[in-house]
Amino acid sequence: MILEKHALGVSPDGVLRFLVLVGFVDADGAPTVLLGGGDVAFAASGADASVQWQTRMRFGAPAAIVGFSHAGTAIVTVRAAVGTPLAPVRIRLDARARTPAVSAEALGPHAVRIGWFPPVPNGTVRIERSNARVRTIGLATGATFTDPGAIPGRTYRYAVTLPGEKPAIRVVAMPPEPAFEPVARLGGKAMWLSFSPSPLDADAYTRMDAPAIVARARQSGLRAIELRVAYGAFSEITRDDRPFVDALLDEAARAHVALIAWTVPRSVAYEDVAATVASARHRTALGSHFAALAIDLERGDDFLGSGRLGYAALATYAADVRSALGARYPIVATVEDPFLEHLSERDVPYAAIAQSADVLQPMAYWRMLSKRARGPVAVRAALRGSYAAIARAAGRAMPIDIGGQTAGEGPAGAPPAEEVAAAVAESRRLGALGVTFFDWNGTTGEQWRALEKSGW
């Protein structure tokens, strides 16, 4: 195992970043590729360095991004098991910047994020913005500032003055406002659909057929499909898989099936939020677009984190996306189910998330999360509890879309067709906006037939 390091510069969060790439050589010293399998773990020590592993498809190899919030050095240790364990390999990173650096980028059509490194714990950073006129919009400390007052389609000139330094000039062109559909048109039956950019995976986009997917949706009476298009900062709308995504968008538009951009956040860093917002702005050559955005706000190491920082990140991420997209764009917040998982506001900031969202979508996976939810009667009771709990947790009246289950997640396996039908009927009776099932690739023929027969 060998390591490479590449400087990525300062982000608009005021973080100095490095990319650590993992490579492999065979017994003769020739480069080889780890196509699949093998656990690669990263750890960083020193200087407040954070490390986040990256999906292999983003950089073509196991990789991590290491970020420094303060000047200093760190040692990154990489451990891997490929058949038999390999000896750990370490690499040293130096973030002792000699001169300050400033970065400014559009977070979305309505917001700009500006960062500088090293941070300014004492003293004041002045931020001036000019378009038709020059005005001071912020006096900041720390390492970052967000301007939420930008107008889509305009170009702004920012002058960022750090203590004792000359103004750093950055020009930011704002993207246009994305198109969308009203929330009321997204109701009814829906399905989550994920695909993989890797041809080695069973759900590779190369094995999917856009016309067949839309035909199945129409036959089953689906009003919407939530298509996963980003995992953290990694956009799955790459050069290779964009033809599939665009074909699906165009086919769905012709069939009047809404496609919702589903993203899975991993941090509140600029790159992550910007990838989500860029997904909402995607359009095909024919002008087809996503109807709305669904952000999967979950706790845990593979999502937005754990503990105090993870808790705060759930609300912060939703607020940042809302700031970037403006007040009108529809946002669905997919959240852990408070009833089936026995969660409260102490565990998940439901009320704060609700303030930034247009729809709350609890993941009410009854067979995964409950030992008692077996049979149509029990499923109906579980969804009643989930609906009531999320409505209370929201702290305000708003549409709720039930996240249902078709996949065999959990020890109880996949729900039979009668439970799927019961979930549709109960969600409609409760007055939910709709019911969205996880997930397309795990749905059986009997479950599809149950959806086809279940009216909405």
C-alpha positions in Angstrom: 0.0 0.0 0.0 1.3 3.4 -1.0 0.0 6.9 -0.2 -0.2 10.2 -2.2 -1.0 13.6 -0.9 -2.4 16.5 -2.9 -3.1 20.1 -1.7 -6.7 21.2 -2.3 -6.3 24.7 -1.1 -8.6 26.7 1.2 -12.3 26.0 1.0 -15.0 28.7 1.4 -15.4 27.3 4.9 -11.9 28.5 5.8 -10.5 25.0 5.9 -7.2 24.1 4.4 -7.6 20.7 2.8 -5.5 17.8 1.5 -6.5 14.8 -0.5 -4.9 11.5 0.6 -5.1 8.8 -2.1 -4.4 5.1 -1.5 -2.7 3.0 -4.1 -1.5 -0.6 -4.3 1.4 -2.4 -5.9 1.8 -6.1 -6.4 4.6 -8.4 -5.2 6.8 -7.2 -8.2 6.3 -3.5 -7.4 4.0 -2.9 -10.3 0.9 -0.7 -9.7 -2.4 -2.6 -9.3 -6.0 -1.6 -8.8 -8.3 -2.6 -5.9 -11.6 -2.9 -7.8 -13.8 -4.0 -4.9 -13.7 -5.3 -1.3 -11.0 -4.5 1.2 -11.6 -2.3 4.2 -9.6 1.0 4.2 -9.7 3.1 7.3 -8.2 6.6 7.8 -7.3 8.4 11.0 -5.6 11.8 11.6 -3.8 13.1 14.7 -2.8 16.6 15.6 -3.7 20.2 14.8 -7.5 19.9 14.9 -7.3 17.9 11.6 -10.5 16.1 10.5 -10.6 13.2 8.1 -13.5 12.0 5.9 -13.3 8.9 3.8 -14.5 9.3 0.2 -16.4 6.9 -2.0 -14.0 5.2 -4.4 -15.9 6.3 -7.4 -15.1 10.0 -6.7 -11.3 9.8 -7.1 -11.0 6.3 -8.7 -9.4 4.8 -5.6 -9.8 4.7 -1.8 -9.3 8.2 -0.6 -9.9 10.7 2.2 -10.0 14.5 2.5 -8.2 15.9 5.5 -9.1 19.3 6.7 -7.3 21.8 9.0 -9.2 24.4 10.8 -6.0 25.8 12.3 -2.4 26.0 11.2 -0.3 23.0 12.2 0.8 19.5 11.2 -0.9 16.1 11.4 -0.1 12.5 10.8 -2.6 10.5 8.7 -2.6 6.7 9.4 -4.1 4.4 6.8 -5.0 0.8 7.6 -6.2 -1.7 5.1 -7.2 -5.4 4.9 -7.0 -6.8 1.4 -7.2 -10.5 1.6 -4.7 -10.4 4.5 -4.0 -7.3 6.6 -1.4 -4.9 5.3 1.0 -3.0 7.6 -0.3 0.5 8.4 1.1 3.4 6.3 1.5 6.9 7.5 1.9 10.3 5.8 2.6 13.8 7.2 0.6 16.8 6.3 1.8 20.4 6.9 -0.9 23.2 7.2 1.3 26.0 8.4 0.3 28.6 5.8 2.8 31.4 5.4 0.4 33.9 3.8 -3.4 34.1 4.3 -5.6 32.7 1.6 -9.2 33.7 0.8 -11.9 31.7 -1.0 -15.4 32.7 -2.1 -17.9 30.6 -4.0 -21.7 30.6 -4.7 -23.3 28.1 -2.3 -26.4 28.3 -4.5 -28.4 30.9 -6.4 -29.1 32.9 -3.2 -26.0 32.6 -1.0 -22.3 33.0 -1.2 -19.8 31.5 1.3 -16.5 33.2 2.0 -13.6 31.6 3.9 -10.0 32.5 4.9 -7.1 30.6 6.4 -5.6 30.8 8.9 -8.6 31.9 11.0 -8.8 35.2 12.8 -9.7 34.5 16.4 -9.0 38.1 17.4 -9.7 41.2 15.3 -12.2 41.8 12.6 -12.5 40.7 9.0 -14.4 43.2 6.8 -16.4 41.9 3.9 -17.6 44.4 1.2 -19.8 43.4 -1.7 -20.2 45.5 -4.9 -22.6 45.2 -7.8 -24.3 48.5 -8.6 -22.8 50.0 -5.4 -20.3 49.1 -2.7 -21.4 48.4 0.8 -20.0 46.6 3.8 -22.1 43.5 4.5 -20.2 41.8 7.3 -17.7 42.2 10.1 -16.6 38.7 11.0 -14.2 36.8 13.1 -13.2 33.1 12.9 -12.8 31.6 9.4 -16.0 31.9 7.3 -18.9 34.2 6.5 -22.1 33.5 4.5 -23.8 36.2 2.5 -27.5 35.2 2.1 -28.5 38.3 0.2 -27.3 37.5 -3.3 -29.7 37.5 -6.3 -29.7 34.6 -8.8 -27.9 35.3 -12.1 -25.9 38.4 -10.9 -22.2 38.7 -10.6 -20.7 40.2 -7.4 -17.3 41.5 -6.4 -16.2 40.8 -2.9 -13.4 42.6 -1.1 -12.3 40.6 2.0 -9.9 42.5 4.3 -8.1 40.5 7.0 -6.3 42.4 9.9 -3.1 43.8 8.7 -3.6 42.7 5.1 -4.6 44.3 1.8 -8.1 43.5 0.5 -8.4 40.2 -1.3 -10.7 40.6 -4.3 -13.0 37.6 -5.3 -15.6 37.7 -8.1 -18.6 35.3 -7.8 -21.1 34.6 -10.5 -24.5 33.5 -9.1 -26.2 30.5 -10.8 -29.8 30.9 -12.0 -32.8 30.0 -9.9 -33.7 26.3 -10.5 -37.1 25.2 -11.8 -39.3 23.1 -9.6 -42.9 21.8 -9.1 -45.4 22.8 -6.4 -45.4 20.4 -3.4 -49.1 19.6 -4.0 -48.1 17.8 -7.3 -45.7 15.5 -5.5 -48.3 13.6 -3.5 -49.3 10.0 -3.8 -47.3 6.8 -4.2 -43.5 7.1 -4.8 -40.4 5.1 -4.6 -36.7 5.7 -3.7 -34.3 4.6 -6.5 -30.5 4.5 -6.2 -28.0 3.5 -8.9 -24.3 2.9 -8.8 -21.7 4.5 -11.0 -19.6 1.3 -10.6 -20.2 -1.3 -13.3 -19.2 -3.9 -10.7 -22.3 -3.3 -8.7 -25.7 -5.0 -9.1 -27.4 -1.7 -9.3 -25.0 -0.1 -11.9 -26.6 2.5 -14.1 -25.4 0.5 -17.1 -27.9 -2.2 -16.1 -30.8 0.2 -15.8 -33.3 1.2 -18.6 -34.9 4.6 -18.3 -38.0 3.8 -20.4 -38.6 0.6 -18.5 -38.3 2.4 -15.1 -40.9 5.0 -16.1 -43.2 2.4 -17.6 -43.1 0.5 -14.3 -43.8 3.7 -12.4 -46.8 4.5 -14.6 -48.2 1.0 -14.3 -47.9 1.1 -10.5 -49.5 4.5 -10.2 -46.4 6.2 -8.9 -46.6 10.0 -8.8 -42.9 10.5 -8.1 -39.5 8.8 -8.0 -36.7 10.0 -5.5 -33.5 9.4 -7.4 -30.3 9.4 -5.5 -27.9 11.8 -7.2 -25.3 12.7 -4.5 -23.5 11.1 -1.6 -21.8 13.8 0.4 -19.7 16.0 -1.9 -19.7 13.2 -4.6 -22.2 14.0 -7.3 -23.4 10.8 -9.1 -24.4 12.8 -12.1 -20.9 12.2 -13.7 -19.9 12.3 -17.3 -20.5 8.6 -17.6 -23.9 8.3 -15.9 -25.4 11.6 -17.0 -26.9 10.0 -20.1 -28.9 7.6 -17.9 -30.0 10.4 -15.5 -31.0 12.7 -18.3 -32.9 10.0 -20.2 -34.8 9.2 -17.0 -35.6 12.9 -16.4 -36.9 13.2 -20.0 -38.9 10.0 -19.9 -40.4 11.0 -16.6 -41.4 14.4 -17.8 -43.2 13.0 -20.8 -45.1 10.6 -18.5 -45.9 13.3 -15.9 -44.0 11.4 -13.2 -42.0 13.8 -10.9 -38.4 13.1 -10.3 -37.1 14.3 -7.0 -33.3 14.8 -6.5 -32.4 12.7 -3.4 -29.0 13.5 -1.7 -27.3 11.9 1.3 -25.3 14.6 3.2 -22.2 13.8 5.1 -21.0 17.1 6.5 -21.9 20.8 6.6 -18.8 21.7 4.5 -19.2 23.9 1.5 -18.5 21.1 -1.0 -21.3 18.9 0.4 -24.0 21.6 0.5 -23.0 22.8 -2.9 -23.3 19.3 -4.4 -26.8 19.0 -3.1 -27.8 22.4 -4.4 -26.2 21.7 -7.8 -28.3 18.5 -8.0 -31.5 20.7 -7.7 -30.2 22.9 -10.6 -29.6 20.0 -13.0 -31.4 20.2 -16.4 -31.3 18.0 -19.5 -30.7 19.3 -23.0 -34.5 19.2 -23.5 -35.0 21.3 -20.4 -36.3 18.6 -18.1 -35.6 19.2 -14.4 -36.1 17.8 -10.9 -39.3 18.6 -9.2 -37.9 19.1 -5.7 -35.0 18.2 -3.5 -35.0 15.5 -0.8 -32.1 15.6 1.8 -31.5 12.5 3.9 -30.7 13.9 7.3 -29.4 11.0 9.4 -27.0 10.6 12.3 -23.9 8.3 12.2 -20.4 8.2 10.9 -21.6 7.5 7.3 -24.0 10.5 7.5 -23.8 13.8 9.3 -22.0 12.5 12.4 -22.7 11.6 16.0 -22.9 13.3 19.3 -23.2 17.0 19.8 -21.6 18.0 16.5 -23.8 15.5 14.6 -26.9 16.8 16.3 -26.1 20.4 15.3 -25.2 19.4 11.7 -28.7 18.1 11.0 -30.3 21.5 11.5 -27.4 23.5 10.1 -27.4 21.5 6.8 -31.1 22.0 6.3 -30.7 25.7 7.0 -27.8 26.1 4.6 -29.6 24.4 1.8 -32.6 26.6 2.4 -30.4 29.7 2.4 -28.8 28.7 -0.8 -32.0 27.8 -2.7 -34.2 30.6 -1.4 -37.7 30.5 0.2 -39.6 29.1 -2.8 -37.8 25.9 -3.7 -39.5 22.7 -2.3 -37.3 20.8 0.2 -38.2 17.4 1.6 -36.4 16.5 4.8 -36.0 12.8 5.2 -35.5 12.0 8.9 -35.3 9.1 11.3 -38.7 8.0 12.6 -39.4 9.4 16.1 -42.0 6.8 16.9 -40.4 3.5 15.8 -36.9 4.6 16.9 -38.1 6.1 20.2 -36.5 9.5 19.4 -37.2 12.9 20.7 -36.0 16.5 20.2 -33.0 15.6 22.4 -31.9 13.1 19.7 -32.8 14.9 16.5 -33.6 18.6 16.1 -36.9 17.9 14.4 -38.4 21.4 15.0 -35.3 23.2 13.6 -35.3 20.9 10.5 -39.0 21.6 10.0 -38.3 25.3 9.8 -36.1 24.8 6.8 -38.2 22.2 5.0 -41.5 22.1 3.1 -42.2 18.4 3.8 -41.1 16.0 6.6 -40.5 12.4 5.5 -40.0 10.0 8.5 -38.4 6.7 7.6 -41.1 4.4 9.0 -39.5 1.1 8.1 -41.8 -1.0 10.2 -40.2 -4.4 9.7 -36.7 -3.0 10.3 -37.5 -1.0 13.4 -40.2 -2.9 15.2 -40.5 -6.6 16.3 -44.3 -6.2 16.6 -45.2 -4.6 13.2 -46.3 -7.8 11.5 -49.5 -8.0 9.4 -51.7 -5.2 7.9 -53.3 -4.3 11.3 -50.0 -3.8 13.0 -48.6 -1.9 10.0 -51.5 0.5 10.1 -50.9 1.1 13.8 -47.2 1.7 13.3 -47.8 4.3 10.7 -50.4 6.0 12.8 -47.9 6.3 15.6 -45.2 7.6 13.2 -47.5 10.2 11.6 -48.6 11.5 15.0 -45.1 11.6 16.4 -43.6 13.5 13.5 -46.5 15.9 13.4 -45.8 16.8 17.1 -42.1 17.0 16.6 -42.4 19.4 13.7 -43.8 22.1 15.9 -45.9 23.5 13.1 -48.5 22.3 10.6 -46.8 21.0 7.4 -47.1 18.2 4.8 -45.8 14.7 5.9 -44.8 12.0 3.5 -44.5 8.6 5.0 -41.3 6.7 4.2 -42.4 3.0 3.8 -40.6 -0.2 3.3 -40.5 -2.8 0.5 -36.8 -3.9 0.9 -35.8 -6.7 3.2 -34.0 -4.5 5.6 -33.6 -6.0 9.1 -34.0 -9.5 10.4 -37.7 -9.7 9.7 -37.2 -9.6 5.9 -39.3 -7.9 3.3 -42.9 -7.1 4.0 -45.5 -9.1 2.1 -47.8 -7.6 -0.4 -50.7 -7.1 2.0 -48.5 -5.0 4.3 -47.4 -2.8 1.4 -51.1 -2.3 0.5 -51.9 -1.5 4.1 -49.2 1.2 4.2 -50.6 2.9 1.1 -54.2 2.8 2.5 -53.2 4.0 6.0 -51.0 6.8 4.7 -53.9 8.1 2.6 -56.3 7.8 5.4 -54.0 9.8 7.7 -54.0 12.7 5.2 -50.3 12.3 4.4 -48.9 14.0 1.3 -47.9 10.5 0.1 -46.0 7.4 0.9 -42.5 6.7 -0.5 -41.1 3.1 -0.4 -37.5 2.1 0.1 -36.5 0.9 -2.3 -36.9 0.3 -6.1 -34.2 -2.3 -6.4 -35.5 -4.4 -3.5 -39.2 -4.4 -4.5 -40.6 -7.8 -5.6 -43.1 -8.6 -8.2 -45.8 -9.2 -5.6 -45.1 -5.9 -4.0 -45.3 -4.1 -7.3 -48.7 -5.7 -8.0 -49.9 -4.6 -4.6 -48.9 -1.0 -5.4 -50.6 -1.2 -8.7 -53.9 -2.3 -7.0 -53.6 0.3 -4.2 -55.2 3.5 -5.4 -54.2 7.0 -4.5 
